Amino acid sequence: MTFGDYLQGSIELILIAGAMAFAAVSLRRRWLPGWSGAPARLAEVVLGISLLVVTLELLGVVGLYEPGWVLAGALIAGVLVGLLVGRPGDGLALPSPPIGGVAMAVALLGALLVAAHWAMPTQTGLDIGMYLPNTTWHNAPFAARFVQDAQVGALHFTEVLRLTVWFYPQNSELLHSAGILFLDSDFLSPLLNIGWMSLCLLAAWSFGRPFGAAATALLALALVLDAEMLLLYQPGDAKNDTAGLFFLLASAAILVNAEAQARAATRAARPTTALVETGARLRPILPGAALFVAALAAGLALGTKLNLLAPYGLLTLGVIFVAGVGRRVRAAVIWVAGSLVTGGFWFARNLAEAGNPLPWFDKAPLPGPDQLDIDIREPHTVADYVFPPDFDVISDSFIPGLNDSFGVLWPVVLVAVSAGFVLAMFRGRTPVIRMLGFVAFFSAIAYLFTPLTAAGPEGSPTAFDTNLRYASPALGLGAMLLAVDPGLSRGRVQPKLLWALAVLLLVSAIPVWDLGDDVWRARFFIGGIALAFFLVLVPVALTLAAQRGFPRVGIVAGAALALGLIIGIGWKQIDDYQDDRYQAATAPDDFPEGMKAALAWFNEEDPHDARIAVVGGRPGFKQYVFYGDDLSNHVQYVAHEGPHGSYTPIQSEGIVEGTIAARRECVEWREALNEGDYDYVVIGPDQRTQSVYPAEGTWTFADPSATRVEEDDLVSVFRLSGELDPQGCAKLKSTPFTGSPSSG
């Protein structure tokens, strides 16, 4: 990539961000008058992202997902919305009790600590590429395929598991694809999650601000963000848990601030005596505009991560309930409409493709994909081992996992977070706070029954640590609710809670430094400090300067200088990233040996604009490494496409080679490779037969148009020089295969 190309792409992204910001600020001033500070910025972020997501979806669904169209569409949408909104509305200022200097300093140090922690694995992603399974299996391939096909919404089949991940909501992947679209690189992707983490801290600060508990809420949420369940599996990769968490927390924070403003307006309009008589029953009407903005954030969450379906549903019921008698229909209409704007696209896509917006629930009369029972791991839930309790699993797996994630004081952390939503349910100071307590509590219950939370062989939930992240919505809400409890956020108690949370954060941070050289590398230290500086100190410094009346010209100049430094540092980093990403020599230790050999061959061959077929578990889960540095290679898992979005293996389990059924499958396999016009095919065993050389390898090896160029640990790479001969399948021997075919 030349500097000119990089600079052009950067400028185009800045122009799009500027157009979205112009529209978002105009909308916020019109819809949320009187809002200022962190809550105003939070609402503007939600509005800007909402407009961008809708713009990308509208252009992509009609096949116009190309740089020119997206740039023009975003600029037109942003400028038109900003100009047509009208003049700002009038509204009472948001309640904003003062925050002491010590509390602010402690919160700032906590934010810097978390940002520095997240910056280390982020730099690992920028150094060697994004290797976590979800990223290479579907998150990153979805984003790249949007750009390759200039289309958004088409199903991209990535493997044959019954999870049917191709039906997952993909708001996060859509935003990743915007960076790819303009930079011709996924360079921004390893950075996005640390950005979402920073926005989560903004949401926490905004949540606590109306009650004078902003610093406490930030520190409480930092405990959740700095836990290994997120720290080890989010920064530096394209997983979408942190994005979904931010949108959910943002929705809650907007609701809390809208209610605080409405209550302040209600008090200002009533005599003091009336307030005393009715204070406990005071239920101000949430402004429709604020409710709509909160719904946009909730819809973004729903359109990002499927495990947020339960928290979203609970939040929807809660919003309708707190609206009160006579206002619930109004609240339901506003909330559902806003949610559908930002979260409905993917479920409408599912309805069109499968006849069911939720294809995983295919009970009559709704259809669904007919998948084989193929899983990564046995799909157990935490509830399977808790009701009734399996004390061996709890002591051998659950407790060590919680200790690893939250530190030796994990019981204190979990009790504190759980106390947040329990206290909110029974003594929350407002209806919205009480409602959020119930949402957090029942979201925690839903986590226990969420598929894959304890995936693994019976009695050995190997995925518990990894999938503990599914509990982050409940834990995040509980942490913030703890900070605003009326008994803990007033008088002399609040400083004690603040310092207690600070100590818990430091104690939980101690194990983080023992995660190994793969994450903590000395050469990452300066970069980590720089990332934390730009993410935390620069925004805080600019905000404080504006609050203290610093000249606007100076603030703009400071922001421009920071942006220029970011672009300059990015130019230095992007070339190294392009050269070093996905190299077999630097692949993580847990990267499968057969795939490492295949990757080494591709590193040497370095194909561009190639069509690459993959089949089998290891190639399927790691398929993104074959997209190439410029993401020009078209990589596709090859299987049998059926009705309602089903995708099943061509090779049937237990079929003996040489039989009529096996020859029929061989014909279908070769015809599929011919139809895809593939240049290469990477073949490995799937989850059913991981120790047996795959039949697809035998069918390919026997054709003269296929040349095996690499083979290791049951994973083979073939170069295809022409069309394969389906009729040649009849000549295959009638003996079952038990290993790799010989090369002779």
CORURNOR-V39192 format. One line per field, one symbol per residue. ss: DSSP state (H for helix, E for strand, L for the rest). phi: phi as a letter, one per 40 degrees, with the letter a starting at -180 (. if undefined). burial: b if it has 9 or more other C-alpha atoms within 8 Angstrom, else e. A space follows every 10 residues. Layout:
BEGIN
ss=???
phi=???
burial=???
END
This chain:
BEGIN
ss=LLHHHHHHHH HHHHHHHHHH HHHHHHHHHH HLLLLLHHHH HHHHHHHHHH HHHHHHHHHH HLLLLLHHHH HHHHHHHHHH HHHHLLLLLL LLLLLLLLLL HHHHHHHHHH HHHHHHHHHH HHHHHHHHLL LLHHHHHHHH HHHHHHHHHL LLLLLLLLLL LLLLHHHLLL HHHHHHHHHH HHHLLLLLHH HHHHHHHHHH HHHHHHHHHL LLLHHHHHHH HHHHHLLHHH HLLLLLLLLL HHHHHHHHHH HHHHHHHHHH HHHHHHHHHL LHHHHHHHHH HLLLLLLHHH HHHHHHHHHH HHLLLHHHHH HHHHHHHHHH HHLLLLLHHH HHHHHHHHHH HHHLHHHHHH HHHHLLLLLL LLLLLLLLLL LLLLLLLLLL LHHHHHLLLL HHHHHHHHHH HHHHHHLLLH HHHHHHHHHH HHHHHHHLLL HHHHHHHHHH HHHHHHHHLL LLLLLLLLLL LLLHHHHHHH HHHHHHHHHH HHHLLLLLLL HHHHHHHHHH HHHHHHHHHH HHHHLLLLLL LHHHHHHHHH HHHHHHHHHH HHHHHHHLLL LHHHHHHHHH HHHHHHHHHH HHHHHHHHHH LLLHHHLLLL LLHHHHHHHH HHHHHLLLLL EEEEELHHHH HLHHHHLLLL LLLEEEELLE ELHHHLEELL LLLLLLLLLH HHHHHHHHHH HHHHHHLLLE EEELLLLLLL LLLLHHHHHH HLLLLEEEEE EELLEEEEEE LLLLLHHHHH HLLLLLLLLL LLLL
phi=.ccccccccc cccccccccc cdcccccccc cbcgcagdcc cccccccccc cccccccccc cbgbcbdccc cccccccccc ccccchcccb accccadcbc cccccccccc cccccccccc cccccccbhc bcddcccadc ddcccdcccf abhccbcbab cccfcccccb dccccdcccc dbbfacdcdc cccccccccc ccccdcccdc bgbccccccc cddcccccdb ccbbcgbbcb cccccdcccc cccccccccc cccccccccb cdcccccbdc bcbcccddcc cccccdcccc cccbaccccc dccccccccc cccgcgbccd cccccccccc dbbcdcccdc cccbgacbcc bbcdcccacc bccbbcbccc bdccbbbccb ccccccbccc cccccbgccd cccccccccd cccccbadcb dccccccccc ccccccddbc dgcbchddgb cccddccccc cccccccccc cdcbcccbbb fccddccdcc cccccccccd cdcbchccbc bdcccccccc cccccbcccc ccccccccgc dccccccccc cccccccccc cccccccccb cfbdcbcdcc cdcccccccc ccdccfcbfc bbcbahcccc cbcccccgcc fcccbacbac cbcfgcabcc cccgccdgcc cccccccccc ccccccfcca abbaccccbc bbcccdcccc dccccbbcba aafgbbbbcb cacccccccc cccccccbac cccc
burial=eeeebbeebb ebbebbeebb bbbbbbbbbb bbbbbbebbb bbbbbbbbbb bbbbbbbebb bebbbbeebb bebbbebbbb bbbebeebbe ebbbbeeebe eebbebbbeb bbebbbbbbb bbbbbbbbbb beebbbbbbb bbbbbbbbeb bbbeeebbbb bbebebbbbb bbbbbbbebb bbbbbbbbbb bbbbbbbbbb bbbbbbbbbb bbbbbbbbbb bbbbbbbbbb bebbbbbbbb bbbbbbbbbb bbbbbbbbbb bbbbbbbeee eeebbeeeee eeeeebeeeb bbbbbbbbbb bbbbbbebbb bbebbbebbb ebbbeeebee bbebbbbbbb bbbbbbbbbb bebbbbbbbe ebeeebbbbb beebbeebbb bbeebbeeee eebbbebbbb bbbbbbbbbb eebeebbbbb bbbbbebbbe bbbbbbbbbb bbbbebbbbb bbbbbbbeee bbbbbebbbb bbbbbbbbbb bbbbbbebbe eebbeebbee bbebbebbbb bbeebeeebb beebbebbbe bbbbbbbbbe ebeebbeeeb eeeebeebbe ebeeeebeee beebbbbbeb bbbbeebeee eeebbbbbbb bbbeeeeeeb bbbbbbbbbb bbbbbbbbbe bbbbbbbbbe ebebbbbbeb beeebbbbbe ebbebbbbbb bbbbeeebbb bbbbbbbeee ebbbebbbbb bebebbbbeb bbebbbbbbb eebbebeebe ebeeeebeeb eeee
END
